[in-house]
Amino acid sequence: MELPEIDDFEALLCADTPMLDVRAPVEFSQGAFPNSVNEPLLNDAERKQVGTCYKNEGQDAAVKLGARLVSGNIKTERVTRWKDFHSEHPDGVLYCFRGGLRSKITQQWIFDETGVQIPRVKGGYKALRRYLLDQTEHLAMQISPLILSGRTGSGKTHLLKRLECAIDLEGLANHRGSSFGRQVSPQPTQIDFENRVAVELLKLNRRGVDHIVLEDESPNIGSVHIPHALYEQMRRSPGVVLEASVETRIDITLKEYVVDMLDQYVAALGNEEAGFAALSNYLHASLARVKRRLGGKGYAEILSLMDAALYEQRRSGKADVHREWLERMLTQYYDPMYDYQQEKRGRRIHKTGEFADVLAYLQQYRCRVEVQP
């Protein structure tokens, strides 16, 4: 019997449909889709053997080799993992690279074992990836972005998270977009980042939102770059500026760069000592990235203050001891850079104000504001 296919890519992605990716791990690591998990039909070594056989002896021989490699206990284990996926996600779908043999074999084995017909994505990864690339190009030209600017620590990310019409590009990139922007967990691959951005554009378009708020960014956010069509639209768009006092900015920066980072490192590494060492390494490495821009004297002064703060925090557990060097970084490094970039971009500014004022303006700009508990 012919098992079902699904080709409504928009509905699939906008519904956050769980997806079973049966490609080899090396393929999955290069790029996949949100809400996908990798439970391969063939592992990397098996895929290589089957691929070599296909080139030398043809498809029939390759299929027979794959059946021999994935048999007995190996087959049982893989089918069990697919069954577990379906039990957890009864609305899920599956895909391989082109929606061909690997998808069909996986579907058939699941059906033989359980009687369940899990749909496969028509055209597989390749078709879905092409669809997202095309949609990014198309939707980037249809939207009317409003660009949110503001000095480092002014709370731009906090404001974006209050809006239903915003895309948090730094959140999708898992990077804060500055020399101190690295997170504890790694950034996505470029393909994964592009896929995440495309899905967010699709979701907003499906809801009829065309006025989208995006944070003012450089072309690159850490190791990934914003899709060209979207960045060009952002570059031409007007903006609003979020203002905040230096004290407020220090509060926000202290929480994000010191307090939250320490908590995340401790959670990732399992103990306080290792977490604190990782925090220290992160702060030192981040400061070293801007050593040339700070100049030898400025760098040495801030490094001395940072080291003293880390020593005191380790001794007393107090994070407020970092405020002095953070203030210097904000006022001596980030502020001059922000002023230069704003002047260089020459963006039309529609509104300047503090958090509540900008939020109220965005409501008038057809941005619904999510009610906070």
C-alpha positions as CSV (number, residue, x, y, z in Angstrom):
1,M,0.0,0.0,0.0
2,E,1.1,3.6,-0.6
3,L,1.7,5.3,2.7
4,P,0.8,9.0,3.1
5,E,2.7,12.1,2.1
6,I,2.3,15.7,3.2
7,D,3.1,18.7,1.1
8,D,1.4,21.6,3.0
9,F,4.7,23.0,4.2
10,E,3.3,26.2,5.6
11,A,0.8,24.4,7.8
12,L,3.5,21.9,8.8
13,L,5.9,24.6,10.0
14,C,3.5,27.1,11.5
15,A,2.0,24.4,13.6
16,D,5.4,23.4,15.1
17,T,4.7,19.9,13.9
18,P,7.2,17.4,15.4
19,M,9.4,15.9,12.7
20,L,11.4,12.7,12.7
21,D,14.6,13.2,10.7
22,V,15.8,9.8,9.5
23,R,18.9,11.1,7.7
24,A,22.3,10.2,9.0
25,P,23.7,12.2,12.0
26,V,26.3,14.0,9.8
27,E,23.5,15.3,7.6
28,F,21.4,16.4,10.6
29,S,24.3,18.3,12.2
30,Q,24.7,20.4,9.0
31,G,21.1,21.7,9.2
32,A,17.6,20.6,10.1
33,F,14.3,22.2,11.0
34,P,12.8,23.4,14.2
35,N,11.0,20.7,16.2
36,S,12.9,17.9,14.5
37,V,14.8,15.0,16.2
38,N,17.3,12.8,14.5
39,E,16.6,9.0,14.7
40,P,18.4,7.8,11.6
41,L,17.7,4.8,9.4
42,L,21.4,4.5,8.6
43,N,24.2,5.9,10.8
44,D,27.1,7.7,9.3
45,A,29.3,4.6,8.6
46,E,26.4,2.6,7.2
47,R,25.3,5.5,5.0
48,K,28.9,5.7,3.6
49,Q,28.9,2.0,2.8
50,V,25.5,2.1,1.1
51,G,26.5,5.2,-0.8
52,T,29.7,3.6,-2.1
53,C,27.7,0.5,-3.1
54,Y,25.1,2.6,-4.9
55,K,27.8,4.3,-7.0
56,N,29.6,1.1,-7.9
57,E,26.7,-1.4,-8.2
58,G,23.5,0.5,-8.4
59,Q,20.3,1.0,-6.4
60,D,19.2,-2.6,-6.0
61,A,22.5,-3.7,-4.5
62,A,22.6,-0.7,-2.2
63,V,19.1,-1.4,-0.9
64,K,20.1,-5.0,-0.2
65,L,23.3,-3.9,1.6
66,G,21.2,-1.5,3.7
67,A,18.8,-4.3,4.6
68,R,21.7,-6.4,5.8
69,L,23.4,-3.7,7.7
70,V,20.1,-2.7,9.5
71,S,18.7,-6.0,10.6
72,G,18.2,-8.1,13.7
73,N,18.7,-6.2,16.9
74,I,19.9,-3.1,15.1
75,K,16.6,-2.9,13.2
76,T,14.6,-3.6,16.4
77,E,16.3,-0.8,18.3
78,R,15.7,1.8,15.5
79,V,12.1,0.8,15.0
80,T,11.6,1.1,18.8
81,R,13.0,4.6,18.8
82,W,10.6,5.6,15.9
83,K,7.7,4.0,17.8
84,D,8.7,6.1,20.9
85,F,8.7,9.2,18.8
86,H,5.2,8.5,17.5
87,S,4.0,7.7,21.1
88,E,5.2,11.1,22.2
89,H,4.2,12.9,19.0
90,P,1.2,11.2,17.4
91,D,0.8,14.2,15.1
92,G,4.4,13.9,13.9
93,V,5.8,13.4,10.4
94,L,9.1,12.1,9.0
95,Y,11.5,13.0,6.3
96,C,14.8,12.0,4.8
97,F,16.9,14.0,2.3
98,R,14.6,13.8,-0.8
99,G,11.6,12.0,0.6
100,G,12.6,8.8,-1.1
101,L,13.8,5.4,-0.1
102,R,14.8,6.1,3.5
103,S,11.5,7.8,4.3
104,K,9.5,5.0,2.6
105,I,11.5,2.3,4.3
106,T,11.0,4.0,7.7
107,Q,7.3,4.5,7.1
108,Q,6.9,0.8,6.1
109,W,8.8,-0.6,9.0
110,I,6.8,1.5,11.5
111,F,3.5,0.5,9.8
112,D,4.5,-3.2,9.8
113,E,5.3,-3.0,13.5
114,T,2.4,-0.9,14.7
115,G,-0.1,-0.3,11.9
116,V,0.5,3.4,12.3
117,Q,0.8,5.5,9.1
118,I,3.2,8.4,9.8
119,P,3.2,10.8,6.9
120,R,6.4,11.6,5.1
121,V,7.3,15.0,3.9
122,K,7.0,15.1,0.1
123,G,10.4,15.9,-1.4
124,G,12.0,15.5,2.1
125,Y,14.6,17.9,3.6
126,K,15.6,19.3,0.2
127,A,12.1,20.4,-0.8
128,L,11.4,21.9,2.7
129,R,14.7,23.7,2.7
130,R,14.1,25.1,-0.7
131,Y,10.6,26.3,0.3
132,L,12.0,28.1,3.4
133,L,14.7,29.9,1.3
134,D,12.1,31.0,-1.2
135,Q,9.7,32.2,1.5
136,T,12.4,34.2,3.2
137,E,13.1,36.0,-0.1
138,H,9.5,36.6,-0.8
139,L,8.3,37.6,2.7
140,A,11.3,39.8,3.4
141,M,10.0,42.0,0.5
142,Q,6.4,42.0,1.8
143,I,6.9,43.0,5.4
144,S,7.3,46.6,6.8
145,P,9.9,46.3,9.5
146,L,10.4,48.7,12.3
147,I,13.9,48.6,13.8
148,L,14.4,48.8,17.5
149,S,17.6,50.6,18.5
150,G,19.1,51.5,21.8
151,R,22.3,51.5,23.8
152,T,23.7,48.2,25.2
153,G,21.7,47.3,28.3
154,S,18.7,49.4,27.5
155,G,16.4,46.4,27.6
156,K,15.7,45.9,23.9
157,T,15.4,42.1,24.2
158,H,13.0,42.5,27.1
159,L,10.8,44.7,25.0
160,L,10.8,42.4,22.0
161,K,9.7,39.6,24.3
162,R,6.6,41.6,25.2
163,L,5.5,41.9,21.6
164,E,3.6,39.4,19.4
165,C,4.8,41.1,16.2
166,A,8.5,40.8,16.9
167,I,11.2,38.4,15.8
168,D,14.1,38.1,18.3
169,L,17.0,37.5,15.9
170,E,19.5,37.3,18.7
171,G,17.4,34.7,20.4
172,L,17.2,32.6,17.3
173,A,21.0,33.0,16.8
174,N,21.6,32.2,20.5
175,H,24.0,35.1,20.7
176,R,23.6,38.7,22.1
177,G,25.3,40.2,19.1
178,S,28.3,41.8,21.0
179,S,31.8,40.9,22.1
180,F,30.2,39.5,25.3
181,G,27.4,37.9,23.4
182,R,28.4,34.3,23.5
183,Q,26.0,32.0,25.3
184,V,26.7,28.8,27.3
185,S,25.2,26.6,24.6
186,P,26.6,26.8,21.0
187,Q,25.1,28.8,18.2
188,P,23.0,27.0,15.6
189,T,24.5,26.3,12.2
190,Q,23.9,28.9,9.5
191,I,21.3,26.6,7.9
192,D,19.5,26.1,11.2
193,F,19.4,29.9,11.9
194,E,18.0,30.6,8.4
195,N,15.4,27.9,8.9
196,R,14.4,29.4,12.3
197,V,14.1,32.9,10.8
198,A,12.0,31.7,7.9
199,V,9.6,29.9,10.1
200,E,9.1,33.0,12.3
201,L,8.4,35.0,9.1
202,L,5.9,32.4,8.0
203,K,4.1,32.4,11.3
204,L,3.7,36.1,11.4
205,N,2.6,36.2,7.8
206,R,0.0,33.5,8.4
207,R,-1.4,35.6,11.2
208,G,-1.7,38.6,8.9
209,V,1.1,40.6,10.6
210,D,3.1,42.7,8.2
211,H,4.5,45.4,10.6
212,I,7.3,43.4,12.3
213,V,9.7,44.7,15.0
214,L,13.3,43.6,14.7
215,E,16.3,44.7,16.8
216,D,18.9,46.8,15.0
217,E,21.7,44.3,14.1
218,S,24.9,44.1,12.2
219,P,24.8,41.7,9.3
220,N,26.4,39.0,11.5
221,I,25.2,37.9,14.9
222,G,28.1,36.0,16.3
223,S,29.0,33.2,13.8
224,V,25.7,33.4,11.7
225,H,24.6,36.1,9.3
226,I,21.1,37.4,8.7
227,P,19.6,36.3,5.4
228,H,20.6,38.9,2.8
229,A,17.1,39.9,1.6
230,L,15.9,40.4,5.2
231,Y,18.9,42.4,6.2
232,E,18.6,44.7,3.2
233,Q,14.9,45.4,4.1
234,M,16.0,46.1,7.7
235,R,18.7,48.5,6.5
236,R,16.2,50.6,4.6
237,S,13.5,50.6,7.4
238,P,12.7,53.3,10.0
239,G,13.3,52.8,13.6
240,V,12.5,53.6,17.2
241,V,15.1,54.2,19.9
242,L,14.7,52.8,23.4
243,E,16.4,55.0,26.1
244,A,17.4,54.0,29.6
245,S,19.5,55.5,32.4
246,V,23.1,54.3,32.9
247,E,22.1,52.8,36.2
248,T,19.3,50.8,34.5
249,R,21.6,49.6,31.8
250,I,24.2,48.5,34.4
251,D,21.5,46.6,36.2
252,I,20.4,44.8,33.0
253,T,24.0,44.1,31.9
254,L,25.0,42.8,35.3
255,K,22.1,40.4,35.3
256,E,22.7,39.1,31.7
257,Y,26.5,39.0,31.6
258,V,27.3,37.9,35.2
259,V,24.4,36.6,37.2
260,D,22.5,34.7,34.5
261,M,25.7,33.4,32.9
262,L,27.0,32.1,36.2
263,D,23.7,30.3,36.8
264,Q,23.8,28.8,33.3
265,Y,27.4,27.6,33.6
266,V,26.7,26.0,37.0
267,A,23.7,24.3,35.6
268,A,25.6,23.0,32.5
269,L,28.7,21.9,34.5
270,G,27.1,20.6,37.6
271,N,28.9,22.5,40.3
272,E,29.6,26.0,41.6
273,E,33.4,25.8,41.3
274,A,33.4,24.7,37.6
275,G,30.7,27.2,36.8
276,F,32.6,30.1,38.3
277,A,35.8,29.2,36.5
278,A,33.8,29.1,33.2
279,L,32.3,32.5,34.0
280,S,35.8,33.9,34.6
281,N,37.1,32.5,31.3
282,Y,34.1,33.8,29.4
283,L,34.5,37.4,30.8
284,H,38.2,37.4,30.1
285,A,37.9,36.0,26.6
286,S,35.1,38.5,25.8
287,L,37.2,41.5,27.1
288,A,40.2,40.3,25.1
289,R,38.2,40.5,21.9
290,V,38.0,44.3,22.2
291,K,41.5,44.9,23.6
292,R,42.6,46.8,20.5
293,R,39.6,49.0,20.5
294,L,40.0,49.8,24.2
295,G,43.7,50.6,23.8
296,G,46.4,49.2,26.1
297,K,45.7,51.5,29.0
298,G,41.9,51.2,28.9
299,Y,42.1,47.4,28.5
300,A,44.5,47.1,31.5
301,E,42.3,49.3,33.7
302,I,39.1,47.4,33.0
303,L,40.8,44.0,33.3
304,S,42.1,45.0,36.7
305,L,38.6,46.0,37.8
306,M,37.2,42.8,36.4
307,D,39.7,40.6,38.2
308,A,39.1,42.4,41.5
309,A,35.3,41.9,41.0
310,L,35.7,38.2,40.2
311,Y,37.9,37.7,43.3
312,E,35.4,39.5,45.5
313,Q,32.4,37.7,44.0
314,R,34.2,34.4,44.6
315,R,34.9,35.3,48.2
316,S,31.5,36.9,49.1
317,G,29.1,35.7,46.5
318,K,28.1,39.3,45.7
319,A,27.7,40.2,42.0
320,D,27.3,43.9,42.5
321,V,31.1,44.2,42.7
322,H,31.1,44.1,38.9
323,R,29.3,47.4,38.4
324,E,32.3,49.6,38.1
325,W,34.0,47.8,35.2
326,L,30.6,47.2,33.5
327,E,29.9,51.0,33.7
328,R,33.3,51.6,32.0
329,M,32.6,49.1,29.3
330,L,29.2,50.7,28.6
331,T,30.3,54.3,28.6
332,Q,33.8,54.0,27.1
333,Y,33.3,51.2,24.6
334,Y,29.7,50.4,23.7
335,D,28.3,54.0,23.8
336,P,30.9,55.5,21.3
337,M,30.4,52.5,19.0
338,Y,26.6,52.9,19.2
339,D,26.9,56.6,18.4
340,Y,29.1,55.9,15.4
341,Q,26.9,53.2,14.0
342,Q,23.7,55.2,14.4
343,E,25.3,58.2,12.6
344,K,26.7,55.9,9.8
345,R,23.3,54.2,9.2
346,G,21.3,57.4,9.2
347,R,18.1,55.6,9.9
348,R,14.8,57.6,10.1
349,I,13.7,57.6,13.7
350,H,9.9,57.6,14.4
351,K,10.0,57.5,18.2
352,T,12.5,57.9,21.0
353,G,11.6,57.1,24.6
354,E,11.8,54.9,27.6
355,F,10.4,51.5,27.9
356,A,6.7,52.3,28.6
357,D,6.7,55.1,25.9
358,V,8.1,52.9,23.2
359,L,5.8,50.0,24.2
360,A,2.8,52.4,23.9
361,Y,4.0,53.6,20.5
362,L,4.4,50.1,19.2
363,Q,0.8,49.4,20.2
364,Q,-0.3,52.2,17.9
365,Y,2.0,50.7,15.2
366,R,-0.3,47.8,14.9
367,C,1.8,45.7,17.4
368,R,-0.3,43.9,19.9
369,V,1.4,43.6,23.3
370,E,1.4,40.3,25.1
371,V,-0.2,40.7,28.6
372,Q,2.3,39.7,31.3
373,P,1.2,37.8,34.3
